[in-house]
């Protein structure tokens, strides 16, 4: 007869039995907030007046959660939350270090500014068709990509942000938007397919998709599997998503078509997720294979930054010009990945933070300038300085920052990357960084002279006193972002220290691995 007594089962060998610390819930708090508020905003999408009053405070809370998460990681080191209580690598882990937390916070700040600006830039039709729900869904994808510790989960969050970005891109359903969305969707779908193929290949080699587990196993697999091929696939996929050479043509063909606030959010956030993913895969998971591909990445970096700057010189449309400046900045970030030295990676992290803020701000400034001058055409617009001195002053600061001139935020990461290049004898890469900055200065200087400094042409909108800008929804987000650009430029020490710590944690992921596997060893 069978005994009625049940044998106790020791779950500690397979499951997490201890409750997570309250502070550790900050790891997934940004995702939960974005999904909850996105759902709420979807339910009230017909009440267009109510949406900003829900979305803007929600984005402010998102920034506060990101601040709390960054402080938690600074104090306690990398933090891991594993879903379903299953021990990693079987449970899907969210693992955040300084790099992920810092970029997550910067993305939250850019999204808050975009949400505030959108209250004036997006009309009732755009709100009704989902601007704010799509914004929160996109932020869920961006935050999830920065916080996940699982390669397949990274792919999932890429899909989330892509789906939402498609919706944002076609708000308004104008012919130009549909054309831009087609190019954007095609190239990103190709890149996503390559990403998925590479991930399937990765799982076939390692039998795991947990980043910490892969980082432990990869050194032993260097001579047993074609890892250079695998990393090359990831380089191609993430390079396409980041708009690096030679697959960069889709960005300036699509980023100028949606609402200004959508362009600003795309420029500030989406390409940086591609750079982040490439950093995580090449620098933390497969450093030996990155060494093999280092010169190729350096060539891509130099070509991207120079072609981007030269493309900006050739533009007659302000927003198209900014699209090429986004591309040039991607090349500068790739330079640090190519160098893979502690200072080079720190320079890339610093520049990513700078670029997320300054490119968002520049797109917002271009929208205000277009209202003041009557359009985005550089040749036909004029008189912004005479009619809107404050806007002109802010834009000039942002022009200096994107050119890498002191005392603004773009100066320091370029100095770090130039020095890091010279330290390893890559003088040509340092020269490419300096040349791209010089060409960028000429490109934005041309905009300043023609659209801002040139006297208003007869009958131009800049002479019409009826063109007014709202201090709250128009100027406030731009002032907040520009203030950060100035503060980081004058007091760079804090961001520099965080970038250096983030670089150390990526290049030597001992603490990252220990966070996932606290008992040590492979699971």
N, C-alpha and C positions, 0 to 999 in steps of 0.2 A: 504494500500500500504506500502510495506516495506521501511524503511528509508535507504537512501544511506550512512548515516553517520555510521562510524565504532566506536564501543566502545573501548577505549584504554585498553589494557591488561597489567596488572602489572606482569611483568616477574620476578621481584625480589623474589617472593615467591617460585619459582621453579628453577630459573636459575641464574647463576653468571652474573651480568650485567656490572661489572667493569672490565676493562682490567687488565690482570696480570702484575705485576711489571716486568721490563726487567730482573732483577736479578733472578726472580723466574723461568725463562725459563731454568736456569741451571739444574733444577730438571730432565728435560727430554732431555737435550742437549746430554749427553753421549749415550742415546739410539738412537737418531736421527743420530748422527755421525756414530755410529757402523753400523746401517742399510744402510745408504747412501754409506759409503765406502765399506761395504761388497758387495752391489749391483754393485758398480763401478768395484771392483776387479773381480767380476764374469764375467763382460762384457769383461775384458781384460785378462781373464785367460790364453789365448793362448800365450800372450806376457809375457813369464816367467821372462825376464830380467827387465821389467817395474814394476812388482808387488811389489818388496821390496821398490822401490822409492815412491810408493803411500802408502803402508801399514805402513812403519816405521814412516814417518812424521805424518800420521794419528793417530797412537798410541801415539805419543808425544803430539798431540793436545788433545787426550782423557785424558791424564794425567793432562794437564793444565786445562781442563774443570772440572775434578774431584777435583783439588786443589781449583778452584774458588767456586765450590759447597760446599766443606768443610768449607772454610772461610765464605761463606754466612750463613751457618747453625750455625757456632760458634758465629757469630755476632748477628744474628737475631733469633736464635732458630729454631725448626722444621718448615719446609716449605712444603706447599701442592700445587699441581697443579691437577685440576680435569678436566677430558676429556669431551668434548661435551658441556661444560658450564652448565651441569645439577648439581644442588647442591648435595653434598654427603648426604646420602649414595647411591643415585641413579646413579650419575656419578662415573666412575672409577677414583679413586684418586691415585696419586703418592705422597707419603709423605716421607720425608727424615729427619732423625734426625742425631745426632752425630754418632751413631752406623752404620747406613747405609752409610753415607757419608765417614766415615773413612775406612770401608771395601771396598767401591767402589774405593777409591783412591788407596788403597793397591793392589787391583786387577788390576787396570790400570797400575801400576808400574810393576807388575809381567808380564803382557801381553806385555808391551813395551820391557822388557828384552827378553821375548820369541820371539817376532817378529824380534828383531835384531839378536838373535842367529839363528833363523830359516833361515835367509838369507844365512847362510853357512851350516846348518844342513839339510835343505830340498832341494832335487834335483829338476831338471826341471819337472820330472814326478809328484812329490808331489805338486809342484806349479800349474801345469796344471790341476790336479784333485782337487784343491781347498783348499790348506793349508791356504792361507791368507783370502779368503772369509769365510771359516769355522771358522777361528780365530775371525773375527769380529762378526760373527753370535753368537759364543759362548760368546763373551764379551757383546753383546746385552742382552743375556739371564742372564748372571751373574749380570750385572749392573741393569737390570730390576728387578731381584729378590731382590737386596739390596734396591731398591728405591720405590717399589710399596707399596701402603697402602691398598691393596685389596687381600684377601686370594685366590680367584679364579685367579686373575691376577698373583699371585705368582706361582700358578700351571702352568699357561701359560708360564711364563718365564723359569720355570724348563724344560718344554717341548722344548723350543727353545734351551736351552743350551745342552739338551740331544741329540737332532737331530744333532746339529753341532758336538758334541763330538763323536757320532757314525761315522761321516764322517772323523774326524781327526784320530780316532783310527785305521781305516782300510786303511789309505794312504799307498800304497805299496803293498797291497793285498797278503802279505806273509802268510804262513800257521799259524804261531804263532799269527799273528795279528787277523786273522779270529777267531781263538780259543779264544783269549782274548776278542774280541769284543762280541762273543756269550755269555760268562759268564757275561760280563759287561752289555750287553743289557737285558738279562733275569732278573737279580736281580733289575736293575733300573726300568724295566717295571713293575715288581711286586710292587716295592715301589711306583711308580707313580700311579698305580691302587689303592693302599691303601690310598694314598694322596687324590685322587679324591673321593673315597667313604667317607672318613672323611669329605671332604669339602661339599659333598651333605648332609651328616648328620648335619653338622654345619648350613647350610642354612635352613634345615628343623626345627632346633631348634630356630634360631634367626631371620630368615627372612631377613638377611643381610649378606654381606661378607666383608663389610668395617671394617678394623681392629679397627679404633677408635670407631666406633659404637658398635662393639662387646665388646671392653674393657669397655664401659659404661654400657652395658646391662648384662654382665656376672655375676657380683656380685648378681644381683637379681634372677638369674636363677640357682644358685648353688643347691638349694633344689628342683627345679622343673624339672630338666632334668638330664639325666645320663652323666654329663660332664666329669667325670673321664674316662668313656669308650671312649668318644670322644678324650680326650687328649692322652689316651693310643694308639689309632689308629695313631695319629700324631707322637707320640714318636716312634712307630714301623716304620712308613714310613720314617721319617727323620733320624732315627737311621740307617736304611738300606742305605739311600743315603750318610750318613756321614761315613759309614763303621765302625759302632760301634758294639761291641760284642752283640749277637752272629752272626750277619749277616755281618761279615767283611771279609770273605774268598775270596770274588770276587775281592777285590782291588789288593792284591799281585799277583793274577792269571791273571790280565789284564794290570796293569800299566807298566809292564816291556816289553810289546810287541810292542808298536808303536815307532815312532821316539823319540829320547831323548827329543826334545823340546816339543813334545806333552805330554809325561810323566810328564815333569816339569810343564806344565800349568795345567794338571789335578791334580797333587799333591798339587799345590799351591792354586787352586781356587775351584774345584768342591766340595770336601768334606766340605769345609768351608761354602758353601751355605746351605748345610744341617744343619750344626751347627747353622748358623744364623737363619734359619727358625724355628728351635726348640726353640731358645732363644726368638724369637718374639712371638711364640704361647704360650709357657709355662710360660714365665716370665711376659710378658705384657698383654696377653689376659686372661689367666687362672691361676693366681698365687695360688689361693686356691687349685685347682686340682693338681698343681705342688707340693704343700706341701704334698698332699696325696701320690704322686708318688716319693717324694724326695729320700727315701731310695733305691727304685728300680733304680733310675737314678744313685745314688752313687755307687751301686753294678756294674752297667753297666760300669761306668767310671773306676772303679778300675780294673775290668776284662779286659777292652779294653786296658788300658795303659800297664798292666803287660803282657798280651798275645802278644801285639804288640812288646814290647821290647824283650821278649823271642823269638818270631819269628825271629826278626832281628839277634839274636845271632846264630840261626841255619842256616842262609843262606850262600851259597857259591857264590851267584851272587850279585853284587853291587846294581843293580837296584831293585831286589827283596828285598834286605835288606832295601832299602829306602822306599819301599812300606809298610813294617811293621813299620817303624818309623813314617810314616804318620798316621797309625792306632793308635800307641801309643799317638801321639799328640792329636788325636780326644778324647781319653779317658781323657786327662788332661783338655781339654776344657769342657767336660761333667761334670767334677768335680765342676767347677764354677756354672754350671746350677743346679747341685744337691744341692749346698750350698744355692744359691739364696740370698746371702747377698750382700750388696753393694760392699764390697771388693772382694768377690768371683766372682761376675759377671764382675767387672772391670778386674780381673785377666784373665778371659776367653777372654774378648775383646782384652786385651794386647797380650795374647798368640796367638790369631787368627791372629793378624797383624804380629807377629813374625813368625809364622808357614808359612803363605803365602809367605813371603820373603825367609826364610831360606830353605824351602823344594824345592821351585823353583830353588834356587841357587844350592842346592846339586845335583839335577838331572842334571842341566847343567854341573856342575863339573864332575859328573860321566861320561858324554859323552866325555868330553875332556880327562879324565883319560883313558877311554877305547881306544881312539885313540892313546894315548901315550904308553899304556901298551899292546895293542893288543887284548883287549876284556874286558867284564864285570866280568869274573871269578876272584874271590878273590884269589883262590889257584894258578892259573897259571899266573896271572899278577904280575908285579914287576917293580922296578926301576923308578917309576915316579918321585921320589924326585931327583934322580941323573940327570935325563934328562930334567925335567921341574920344577925347584925350585919354581918359582912364583906360578904355579898352585898348587903345594904341600902346599905352605904357605897359600893360600886362602882356600883350602879345609880343612886344619887343623883348621882355624878360624871357618869355618862352622860346623865342628865336635864339637868343643867346644860349639858353640851356640846351636846346636840341643840337646846336653847333658845337657844344662842348667847351664853351667859353666860361671863364671865371666871372663872378663868384657863384655860379649856379650849379645845380646837381649833376649836370652832364660832364662837368670838368673832371671830377675825381675818378670815376671809373675809367675814363679814357687815359688818364695819367697812369693808373694802375696797370691797365692792359698794355700800354706802350712800354712801360718799364719791364713788365713780365716778358714781353716779346724780345726786348733787347737783352734781357738776362740769359735767354737761351740762344741768342744769336740770330733770331728771326727778324732781322732788321727790315726786310721787305714787308712783313706783316705789320710792324710798327709804322712803316711808311704808309701802308694802305689805310690804317686807322687815321693818321694825321691828314692824308689826302682827302679822305671822305669827309672829315670835319671841315676842311677848307672849302670843298665843293658845296657842302651843306650851308656854310656861311654865305656863300655867293647866292645860292638858290633862295634862301629866306630873306637875304638882303634885297634881292630883286623884288620880292613880294612887298617888303616894307616900303621901298622907294615908290613903286607904282601904285599900290592899293592904299597905302596909309599916308605916306608923306606927300605925294603929288596932290596939288590943289584939286578940289572937286571940279569935274567937268560940267559945263553948262547943262542944266537940266538933269544932272545926276541926283540920285537919291540922297547923297551925302549933304546936299544943300537943303533938303526938306526937313524942317524942324519937327515934322510929325513922326519921324523915325525915332522912337524911344525904346529903351531897354529896361526891363523890370529888374530892380536891384536885387530882389529875392531869388527868383527862379533863373534869371539870366546871369547876373554878375556873381552871386554868392558861390555857386559851385566852381566857377572859374577862379575866383579869389582864393578859395580854400586850396585848390590844387596848386596854384601859383605860389601861395605861401609855403607849401611843402617844398616846392622846387627851390625856393630861396633859402628856407631854413636848412635843408639838407646840404645845400651848397656852402653855406656859411659855417654850419656846425655838422660836418660829415662824420664825426668820430663814432657816433652810436651806430649808424648804418654800416660804417666800415667794420666795426667790431663784429656786428652780427653777420656780415658777409664773410668775414674771415672764419668765424666759428662755423657757419654753414658750409664753407668750403672744406674745412677740416673734417666735418662729419660726413660729407659726401665722399671724399677721397679716402677716408679711413673709417668705414662704417661700423666700427666695433660697438659703439653705444647704440646705434640703430639696430644691429643684430641682437644685442643683449636685451633691448626693449621688447623684441618679439619673442626671443627665446631666453628668458631670464635664468633658466637652469644651465644654459650653455649647451653646445653640441647640437647636432642635427636631430630633428625630431622624426 
